[in-house]
Amino acid sequence: MDFTRGLPAALILLSIACTADEPAPPPLTETVAALQAPGPVIELTRSQLNGKQLFETVCWTCHGHAGRGDGPVVLSGSVDAPPSLLGEPYASMNADALIRRFAPELAQVEGEHPHMQYVASVIRSDALHDALAYLEVLSLPTEIDGSAVVGREIYQVRCAGCHGEGGRGDGAWATMLKGAAPADFTSDTLLLSRDYGAVFARIREGGQSLHGSSMPPWGILFNEGEIWDLVAYLSLFTEGTSQ
């Protein structure tokens, strides 16, 4: 399959913008708590933080926000869907291992992912390495088919108002609700037992019929992937940190 078929001009322009002849920043290896709130902290290195910016500017158009291969360019039918980056073998690879996997394509030799030849031609090698390093964080936690990084963003917008930024069920709207109080994710029995399928169902179906709460059936708004992203983030509340 020719993954570059019909590649939109907008993606080309975005990609070229990342290749300006500016000096590469000095390599930084320290870990920065880049994504934090009163809830779980998701730590990114400086390289991963740079890679996140590139991924969300360019790569997501094909790979999707969480790396499932469902970006807008794919959904429009302009290109073939790439494989999900949340599953194996990608989820367990670091940036160096991914570079080795894509080595044939990066060297302009026919391989499994010919579209990487185009990517390598318009993006600086250090920036590409940063984007691949970000995939290590994007796929966490690996035991759940979702991304905690993406789930955190959904949670902050849609869930924190009731459940609180720290996940203790003490959000600004909590006292205004009738029925059962919002769940405390730091002590939730389903999360503690790692019954993630049940957590998924509770989010999708809502709480009204399950335990008398006023939580709506979020499956009306979120697709399955987004619900799994939420589950991935909620799983961190009982662990305190992603790594």
Stockholm file with secondary structure:
# STOCKHOLM 1.0

chainA/1-243         MDFTRGLPAALILLSIACTADEPAPPPLTETVAALQAPGPVIELTRSQLNGKQLFETVCWTCHGHAGRGDGPVVLSGSVDAPPSLLGEPYASMNADALIRRFAPELAQVEGEHPHMQYVASVIRSDALHDALAYLEVLSLPTEIDGSAVVGREIYQVRCAGCHGEGGRGDGAWATMLKGAAPADFTSDTLLLSRDYGAVFARIREGGQSLHGSSMPPWGILFNEGEIWDLVAYLSLFTEGTSQ
#=GR chainA/1-243 SS CCTTTTCCHHHHHHHHHTTCSCCCCCCCCCEEEEECSSSCBEEEEHHHHHHHHHIIIIIHHHHCTTSSSCCHHHHTTSSCCCCCSSSTTGGGCCHHHHHHHTHHHHTTCCCSCTHHHHHHHHSCHHHHHHHHHHHHHHTCSTTSSSCHHHHHHHHHHHTHHHHCTTSSSCCTTGGGCCSSCCCCTTSCHHHHTTCHHHHHHHHHHCSHHHHSCCCCCGGGTSCHHHHHHHHHHHGGGGTSBCC
#=GC SS_cons         CCTTTTCCHHHHHHHHHTTCSCCCCCCCCCEEEEECSSSCBEEEEHHHHHHHHHIIIIIHHHHCTTSSSCCHHHHTTSSCCCCCSSSTTGGGCCHHHHHHHTHHHHTTCCCSCTHHHHHHHHSCHHHHHHHHHHHHHHTCSTTSSSCHHHHHHHHHHHTHHHHCTTSSSCCTTGGGCCSSCCCCTTSCHHHHTTCHHHHHHHHHHCSHHHHSCCCCCGGGTSCHHHHHHHHHHHGGGGTSBCC
//
